[in-house]
């Protein structure tokens, strides 16, 4: 059963129980209208820190703040009634110490109503994940390409190829054993994603990974084709909203300049006396 077939929003345990069953469906969400659009179709919506690049035009996710995550988390929660909401912990909000991570995770959950948080990192984050889970914070882990480590990874490269595979398997095992209820696998080879999916207890959520993952996630603006100049290999475009939107704006501009808009049907007349 998909988690969205339930009457109430799924909990992290329900998502975990979907391991090996019907694939888990998820997308990122940053606003109320977008959350409304996906609510009936997704098992969970992720308020990803990709919001910084997608909506705020930042060059990476490194400049995303707790305040931004709270603001977008609140907006998304207003659009969801069936899908679960997970909120990303931004760069700098969880790495320093377990206590710091707990304070910020609790703040995100309290302020947004999120059922869980997501954080990036493998073996080095296992203690933090175990600390949060033991204190009531469900954690979605994220290994492989972890965009917050862009500067140490040397860019947005495919991870885990060749000799690097064993380290990535060790990362996935560590976050699984630490109690993560699901693990995002980003931009790794398909055979490696399949191996990790077979070896860990938590469901894997792939992005640029494999159809064999227990679920999939995409950045919603990417799959809707909002950007005309950004086409990552792992994204399938289900619409061309960027092109359609630009054509609509061009048509509006022409209408305004030609005084075709507003037309009579858009105008208000005086009410007839006595009407
Ligand atoms: O922030 C984000 O959008 C993400 C997904 C790509 C998994 O972390």
Boltz pocket constraint, residues with backbone or C-beta under 6 A from the ligand:
constraints:
  - pocket:
      binder: B
      contacts: [[A, 28], [A, 46], [A, 47], [A, 48], [A, 49], [A, 50], [A, 51], [A, 88], [A, 142], [A, 184], [A, 207], [A, 217], [A, 218], [A, 219]]
      max_distance: 6.0
